[in-house]
Amino acid sequence: MHILQGGVPKCGNFWLYQIIQQILSRSGHNTTTFIQQQPIYNLAREWDLNYPSQAGIDVLEITDLQYSYRISSIFRMPVLNLAEYIMQTPHVWTHSPVCKKSDEVFNLFDKKVYIIRDPRDRAISAAKYYTSEYMLKYYPQPETDPDKFLQKNFENLMHEWVWHVYDHLRLSQTYNIHITFYEAFLADFQGELTRLLTYLGIELGPEQKAELAEAMHFSALKKQNPKHLKKGESYYWKNGLTKEQQEKAAIMAGPLLQYLNYPLEEISGLPAFTPVAASYFEELKEQIITSQLPLYQE
């Protein structure tokens, strides 16, 4: 089995990666990655990375022009034969948006899992990450205060989330992409885990699932990865964003938030993805564009 996991940066991708690795390991599947078989791996293990296991994770970058494998923000090399690359790894992580090469990628992987997180929480988390000591070391930029970074880049962060998520939802039925939610794992880990296991076609016993949940509890992961993990919470945007930012988020992402059952104001229920006819996504696209128009009109 070859699994591709995707998601906008800072949407619970690290957590999802660990969960899938645990599933593969506990069900007897191979977990040796492509990068672990490359000469760079032993050298990269000594680098000052963001978390201990980062050097051994297969991260694939997909653009219209090239496939690349990379280690964090430090090392990057082209993938010359994608099919051969995939055959050497059971589980690949990507942050790449949908592009011209996505069709080939999706068709070559057996399973595709895409994680979504509330874009308002994600924006706060991203601002803290991009101004962290780790990122400033490798990607220095003038703004080092998370709140100021968020204020300057809020619109771009929301825009990135909207179209990254929209395109994966639009293609989810065509390529059998499993949609999962960060908030659902927080609120009902066993329920969301069961949905994921069913999609992957893997069975774990009750004891295995309980042990997996304990190993994947946020407090346990944070203890092992203190630089990378900060909060295991949801909907903290209610207190973390200004009123103006909350209103802008509703303008930029409102139709998509409503489709996914994310709250615009009062917190209630969990997000959910309901498959719909392909034609609906053209309507949804028009709704998003129409909702955003006031931001770009004089």
Residue pairs with C-beta under 8 A, 6 or more apart in sequence:
1 24
1 29
1 90
1 110
1 111
1 200
2 86
2 87
2 89
2 90
2 91
2 92
2 108
2 109
2 110
2 111
3 20
3 24
3 90
3 91
3 92
3 109
3 110
3 111
3 112
3 113
3 200
4 60
4 92
4 94
4 105
4 106
4 109
4 111
4 112
4 113
5 13
5 16
5 17
5 20
5 91
5 92
5 93
5 94
5 112
5 113
5 114
5 115
6 93
6 94
6 95
6 96
6 112
6 113
6 114
6 115
6 168
7 13
7 16
7 95
7 114
7 115
7 116
7 117
8 95
8 116
8 117
8 119
8 122
8 160
8 161
8 164
8 165
9 95
9 126
9 129
10 117
10 122
10 125
10 126
10 129
11 115
11 116
11 117
11 122
11 182
12 115
12 117
12 182
12 185
13 93
13 95
13 115
14 51
14 225
14 228
14 229
15 182
15 185
15 216
15 218
15 221
16 113
16 115
16 180
16 185
17 57
17 91
17 93
18 216
18 221
19 185
19 193
19 196
19 212
19 216
20 91
20 113
20 196
21 31
21 91
22 212
22 215
22 216
23 29
23 196
23 197
23 200
23 202
23 204
23 212
24 30
24 31
24 90
24 91
25 31
26 204
26 208
26 211
26 212
27 202
27 203
27 204
29 90
29 202
30 90
31 90
31 91
32 89
32 90
33 56
33 57
33 58
33 89
33 90
33 91
34 58
34 69
34 85
34 88
34 89
35 41
35 44
35 55
35 56
35 57
35 58
35 69
35 71
35 89
36 56
37 88
40 71
40 75
41 55
41 56
44 55
44 71
44 74
44 75
45 55
45 56
47 55
47 71
47 72
47 74
48 134
48 137
49 55
49 71
49 72
49 74
50 72
50 134
50 227
50 228
51 224
51 225
51 227
51 228
52 224
52 225
54 71
54 72
55 71
55 72
57 71
57 93
58 69
58 89
58 91
58 92
58 93
59 69
59 70
59 71
59 72
59 92
59 93
59 94
59 95
60 67
60 68
60 69
60 79
60 85
60 92
60 93
60 94
60 96
60 105
61 67
61 68
61 69
61 70
61 76
61 94
61 95
61 96
62 94
62 96
62 99
62 101
62 102
62 105
63 96
63 99
63 101
64 99
64 100
64 101
66 78
66 79
67 78
67 79
67 82
67 85
67 101
67 105
68 76
68 77
68 78
68 79
69 76
69 77
69 79
69 85
70 76
70 77
72 138
73 135
73 138
73 139
74 138
79 85
82 104
82 105
82 108
83 108
86 92
86 108
86 109
92 109
96 102
97 163
97 164
97 167
98 164
98 167
98 168
98 171
102 171
106 112
106 171
106 175
106 177
107 175
111 176
111 178
111 199
111 200
112 175
112 176
112 177
112 178
113 177
113 178
113 180
113 196
113 199
114 168
114 172
114 177
114 178
114 179
114 180
115 180
115 181
115 182
116 165
116 179
116 180
116 181
116 182
116 260
116 271
116 273
117 181
117 182
117 183
118 182
118 183
118 234
118 235
118 237
118 257
118 262
118 271
119 157
119 158
119 161
119 162
119 165
119 249
119 253
119 257
120 237
120 240
120 241
120 245
120 246
120 249
121 233
121 234
121 235
121 236
121 237
121 240
122 157
122 161
123 150
123 154
123 157
123 158
123 161
123 237
123 241
123 245
123 249
124 146
124 150
124 236
124 237
124 240
124 241
125 230
125 231
126 157
127 146
127 147
127 149
127 150
127 153
127 157
128 146
128 230
129 135
130 139
130 141
130 149
130 153
131 143
131 144
131 145
131 146
131 149
132 227
133 227
134 227
136 144
143 149
143 152
150 157
150 245
151 245
154 245
154 248
155 248
155 252
155 295
158 248
158 249
158 252
158 253
159 252
161 253
162 252
162 253
162 256
162 288
165 256
166 256
166 281
166 284
166 285
166 288
168 177
168 179
169 179
169 273
169 281
170 278
170 281
171 177
172 179
172 273
172 275
173 275
173 278
174 278
178 195
178 196
178 199
179 273
180 192
180 195
180 196
181 192
181 270
181 271
181 272
181 273
182 234
183 234
183 235
183 270
183 271
184 191
184 192
184 270
184 271
185 192
185 193
186 218
186 232
186 233
186 234
187 234
187 270
188 270
189 213
189 216
190 209
190 213
193 209
193 212
193 213
194 209
197 203
197 204
204 212
214 220
218 229
218 232
219 232
221 229
222 229
222 230
222 232
235 263
235 267
237 246
237 249
238 267
241 249
248 295
249 257
250 257
250 264
251 291
251 292
251 294
251 295
252 291
252 292
252 295
253 288
254 264
254 291
255 284
255 287
255 288
255 291
256 284
256 288
257 263
257 264
258 264
259 284
260 271
260 272
260 273
261 269
261 270
261 271
261 272
262 271
263 269
